[in-house]
Amino acid sequence: MSEASMSNPSASELRGALAAFMAASRTRDAGKIAAALTRICDLEQRLGPDAPPMLRHYLERRSYQKALDFLDSGRAESETPQCGSPS
């Protein structure tokens, strides 16, 4: 995902917050988990209309590892969620 594709927040800010949450979850540090969740929720609320639909999908469902993987993967930003669609 290119940094230019998201207005606010930047992909790097969101990536950092998601990585902090994953790290805190592994250590089960409740204070760091809460802080990271607060940051993720704040950044999610600030996403512009140009944010990729798949990223929104993962964040809305609190699939934070998938959101982080999406940001790191460089997958097509035009992908849309296919939940419930027959294959």
N, C-alpha and C positions, 0 to 999 in steps of 0.2 A: 504494500500500500504506500503510495507516495505521500509525503508530508503535505503536498499541495492539495490533496484531495479532501482534506478535512480543514474546516476553518478554525473552529474552537471546540474543544481543545486540540492540541497537536497529537499526532499519532504517538510521538515519543513520550508525551506526558501520560497518555493512557497506557501505553506499554509499560512504563515505569510503575504506575499504580497497580496494574495487574500482576506484574512480577513481584512487587512487594507483598501483595495479598497471597500469592502462591507460596512465597518464602515463609511468611508468617503462619500460614496454614500448616506447613510441614513441621514447624517448631511448636505449633499450638500456643503461640503467644497471643492471648486474648486481647491485650492492649493494642498490639500491632495489627491484629486482624481487624479490630474495630476501626482503627485509624485508616487502614487501607480501604476498607469497605466504604467509609465516609468519603474518601477521596474519589473512589471509582464512581460512586453515586453522583457526586458533584460534577465530575467530568462527563458522565453520561447525560446529565441534564443540560450541559452546555454544548452537546453535539449539534452541529449545524445540519441543515437540510441536505448537505452534500455528503454526509457520512454514509458509508456503504451499508446497504440493507442487511447483509449478513452480520456485520459488526453489531448493528442495532439489535438484531435477532438474538445473538449470543448474550449481549449485555442485559436485555430485557428478561431473559430466562436465567440470568446469573450463571451462565456457562462461561466462567471466567477463563478457564484453561483454553477452551475453544476460541474465545475472543483473542487471547494472547497468541495462540497458534495462527489465527487468521492474520493478525497484524504482522507476524513474523514470516508468513508464507508468501506474501506477495500475490495471493489469489486475486482473481478478477473482481474488481470492485463493483461490477454490475450484477454479480450473482445475487439471487434472491432466495429466501428461505423456501424450502419445499416440504415443510411439515405437513403430514397428512395427505400428501399427494401420492397417487399410485405410481409405482415405478414402471 
